[in-house]
Amino acid sequence: MGNENVVICGANSYEGKYYLNQDFSAMPQSVKDELQIMCVLYVQDVGGILTLELDEEGHTQFRTRAAENDFSYDEIGSVLKIRQLQREKEELLQSLELFYRLMIRGKKTC
């Protein structure tokens, strides 16, 4: 897989867009909906760009970025919101890791 993380989904407050990696399109619609709501609400609250990614070991990570001149981006709020999401969405995040290991990484090693 190399050194690059796999992006599952993300939201961008600057462009008002949401993205879901098509490799994850086989997930149940309810999971895809929950991911979209989670990402969109995050960028509405905090601003900037949020991506949910899988690292080389298949663990989920939230990544945030903000434009250099975005003075409305809430850095402290970002950290607090991510911690909250990690607690509240723990089961969802674990399910994504399992889905990735079984359905995506498993197919690539066959």
N, C-alpha and C positions, 0 to 999 in steps of 0.2 A: 504494500500500500504506500510505501514511501513515507516522507515526513509530513505530508499534508493531512489536515483534518478533513473529515467528510462533513459537509454542511447538510443538516437535516432540513432546516427551515430558517426563515428570518423575516424580519420586518424592518422597513426603512421609513422613518418619520418624515424625511425630507421629500421623498417621492410619493409617500402614501401608498406603498406597495408591500405585498406579502409574497413570499417565495416558499415553495415546497419542492424539495429535490424529488424528481420523478422516480428515483430508485426506491422511494418510500411510498409510492402510490398504491401499493398492495395493502397498506395498513387499513384497518377499519375506518370508515368515514367519521365515526365518533372521535377517534384518536386524532385524525387530521383536523377536525373542527376544533378540538381542544387545544391543539398546538397553535392554530391560527389565532384563536381568541387570546391565548397566553401571550404570544408575540406582539400582536397588535395593541393589546392593552398596555403592555410594557412600554412600547415606544410612545403611546399616547400620554402615559404618566411621566416618563423620564425624558423622552426625546432620543435623538440619535438613531443608531442602527443596532439591532440585536440579531445575532445568529445563534442557533443551537447547533452544536457540532459534536462529532464523535472523534476522540483522539485516536492515536495508533493502537491503543489497547482496547478500544471500543467503549470508552467511558464518555458520558455526555459532559459537555462544557458549554457554558454561556459565554459568548464574546460580545463586547460592546465597543462601539466606536462613535465618535462625534466629530463633526466638522470643526476645524481649528477655530473658526470664528463663531461657533455656536455657544453663546453665553447663556442660553436658556437651558442647556443640557445640565441635568442634575447628577453630578458625579457621586455624591454621597447617597442620594436616593437610588441610584443605579445599584450600588453595592448592597444596600438594604433590600431592594426589590428582588435581586438575584438570590440572596439568601432565603427570602421568603418563598420564592418559586421552588428552590431546591428542597425546602421542607414540605411545602404543600403539594408539590408534584413529584414527590420521590417515587411513588409507584409507577407513574407514567414514564419517568426517566429510566427506571430500571427495565420497563417493558420495551422501550426503544432500544436499549442496549442489547437485550435478548433478541429482538427482531433483527437487529443488524447482524449479530453473530450467526443467527440461524439462516436468515433469508438472503442476506446480501453477501457477507463475507463467505458464508458457506458455499454459495454459488460460484464465487470467484476462485475458490480453491479446488473445485471439482474439475 
